[in-house]
Amino acid sequence: MSGFSDNPQASLAGELVGRPLLRDTIRLGEAGRLVIPSQMREAMGVAPGDTLIATVEDGELRLLSRKVALGRVQSKLARLKRPGESLVDEFLAERHSAWGEP
């Protein structure tokens, strides 16, 4: 890929995790600002002005788009849902009951 370091370790790491890794060096600017290279933004599905969720894990900065974060939460919660269950219907039934509505 143009714009990314030709790094044999990145290729090896990509083979180990089963997906290609994008790797580049980024210089920390004034006031701690980072510029994410355009190919990385495209791979993340983000654009200038989007809000990202940042976490630090084991000294590593991780950036997630809200869309990816929401998808992960939905995936985890979907495992808890029983077949044929409608949480929305249950919630509405509870509210109607609390309000004394049929």
C-alpha positions in Angstrom: 0.0 0.0 0.0 1.4 3.4 -0.8 1.9 5.7 2.1 2.6 2.9 4.6 5.9 1.7 5.8 7.1 -1.5 4.2 7.5 -3.3 7.5 8.2 -7.1 7.5 7.0 -7.3 11.2 3.7 -5.8 10.2 3.3 -8.5 7.5 4.2 -11.2 10.0 1.8 -9.8 12.6 -0.9 -9.6 9.9 -0.4 -13.3 9.1 -0.6 -14.2 12.8 -3.9 -12.5 13.3 -5.3 -13.4 9.9 -5.8 -9.9 8.6 -3.6 -7.2 7.0 -2.3 -4.5 9.4 -1.9 -0.9 8.4 1.2 0.5 10.0 2.8 3.9 9.8 4.6 6.4 12.1 2.7 9.4 13.3 4.3 12.4 14.8 2.7 13.9 17.9 2.0 17.6 17.1 1.4 20.7 19.2 -1.0 20.3 22.1 -0.8 16.5 21.7 -2.6 16.4 18.3 -2.4 13.4 16.0 -3.2 13.3 12.3 -4.5 9.9 11.3 -3.3 9.1 7.7 -6.1 9.0 5.1 -5.7 5.3 4.4 -6.1 4.5 8.1 -9.2 6.8 8.3 -10.7 5.0 5.3 -10.0 1.6 6.8 -11.6 2.7 10.1 -14.6 4.2 8.2 -14.2 7.6 9.8 -14.0 11.1 8.4 -12.8 14.5 9.7 -15.2 15.7 12.4 -16.3 12.2 13.5 -16.2 11.4 17.2 -13.9 8.5 18.1 -13.7 6.5 21.3 -10.1 6.4 22.7 -8.8 3.9 25.2 -5.3 3.0 26.4 -4.6 -0.6 27.0 -1.2 -1.9 28.0 0.3 1.5 27.0 -1.3 1.2 23.5 -3.7 3.9 22.3 -6.7 2.5 20.5 -9.2 4.5 18.5 -12.7 3.2 17.7 -15.4 4.7 15.6 -18.8 4.9 17.3 -20.2 2.6 14.6 -17.6 -0.1 15.4 -18.1 0.3 19.2 -21.9 0.1 18.8 -21.6 -3.0 16.7 -19.4 -4.7 19.3 -21.9 -3.9 22.1 -24.9 -5.1 20.0 -23.0 -8.3 19.2 -22.3 -9.0 22.8 -25.9 -8.2 23.9 -27.4 -10.3 21.1 -26.0 -13.4 22.7 -28.1 -12.7 25.8 -31.4 -12.5 23.8 -33.6 -15.6 23.8 -35.1 -16.7 20.5 -38.6 -15.2 20.0 -38.0 -12.6 22.7 -38.8 -9.0 22.0 -37.2 -6.7 24.7 -39.0 -3.7 23.2 -42.4 -5.4 23.6 -41.6 -6.5 27.1 -40.5 -3.0 28.0 -43.6 -1.4 26.5 -45.9 -3.9 28.3 -44.2 -3.1 31.6 -44.6 0.6 31.1 -48.3 0.2 30.0 -48.9 -1.9 33.2 -47.2 0.8 35.4 -49.3 3.5 33.8 -52.5 1.4 34.3 -53.1 1.1 30.5 -54.3 -2.1 28.9 
